[in-house]
């Protein structure tokens, strides 16, 4: 009898909580929503966040306030989302680095990218372009692999830090191609691009917008892009995957999410509205100018992508000998 009473009490509490969540969702949103961006104002992620926030706010008939919380490579703002009240009034902007790389790069992680968050929708992804010195004898992926195998370690690539996604793109490339590349560290993209143009460094895995004009001018040679499909911005450039390394992909995806416990009806409404906003022609065009290919998703698709990328990049980080900080 005691256990039956306890079971009935638990069921009654669950029913009450569900009823409260449903009632709360029916009135939501009745005040501004905060979108925490774990990067500085003016950064590429911040620009994407503001673009999405404006359109999502219009659809929800409520203001979305972008709240920049930079620090610790995006971990401070991400942690703030994990600890926020799960009421639908705090959302976060996530990317590959904050949810897929951080778990393997932190000695003492301050959040769990799977347990602490409720996925809402993917926004889109930015592929890198493998751009090389035009005077290099290799102008295709296969030619590059052939040169690298003939002279192990002779080819160099610019990187902004061992734990950056651009560097890991090079590490993954070398691993899948079974070649040895020599990384050259830089503190800023301007100098690394200049050195590639001059031939002091052979190549880089760089974002498309800053390199596009240089590619058009012939100052950089675009060998391949790192997405699974060709970039609309560089449609003539093949992917790494179609150039001989099947399944190779390295992209910086960005997504919208909330803290675990956010009522399901609110998450469903957010997913519907984010998807609708990202199917608007103006939004797709605006994101494309930032090098982002709009790619909205279901919450489950986003959850699956996060889980897959955590494992993928963990294996790359371990194989590269990169130590957590």
Secondary structure as GFF3:
##gff-version 3
##sequence-region A 1 325
A	DSSP	alpha_helix	2	27	.	.	.	ID=ss1
A	DSSP	beta_strand	33	37	.	.	.	ID=ss2
A	DSSP	alpha_helix	44	60	.	.	.	ID=ss3
A	DSSP	beta_strand	64	68	.	.	.	ID=ss4
A	DSSP	three_ten_helix	72	74	.	.	.	ID=ss5
A	DSSP	alpha_helix	75	82	.	.	.	ID=ss6
A	DSSP	beta_strand	90	95	.	.	.	ID=ss7
A	DSSP	alpha_helix	96	96	.	.	.	ID=ss8
A	DSSP	pi_helix	97	101	.	.	.	ID=ss9
A	DSSP	alpha_helix	102	105	.	.	.	ID=ss10
A	DSSP	beta_strand	117	133	.	.	.	ID=ss11
A	DSSP	alpha_helix	141	150	.	.	.	ID=ss12
A	DSSP	beta_strand	156	159	.	.	.	ID=ss13
A	DSSP	alpha_helix	165	177	.	.	.	ID=ss14
A	DSSP	beta_strand	182	185	.	.	.	ID=ss15
A	DSSP	alpha_helix	189	198	.	.	.	ID=ss16
A	DSSP	beta_strand	203	207	.	.	.	ID=ss17
A	DSSP	alpha_helix	208	216	.	.	.	ID=ss18
A	DSSP	beta_strand	220	225	.	.	.	ID=ss19
A	DSSP	three_ten_helix	232	234	.	.	.	ID=ss20
A	DSSP	three_ten_helix	241	243	.	.	.	ID=ss21
A	DSSP	beta_strand	251	259	.	.	.	ID=ss22
A	DSSP	alpha_helix	264	278	.	.	.	ID=ss23
A	DSSP	alpha_helix	281	289	.	.	.	ID=ss24
A	DSSP	beta_strand	293	294	.	.	.	ID=ss25
A	DSSP	alpha_helix	299	320	.	.	.	ID=ss26
###
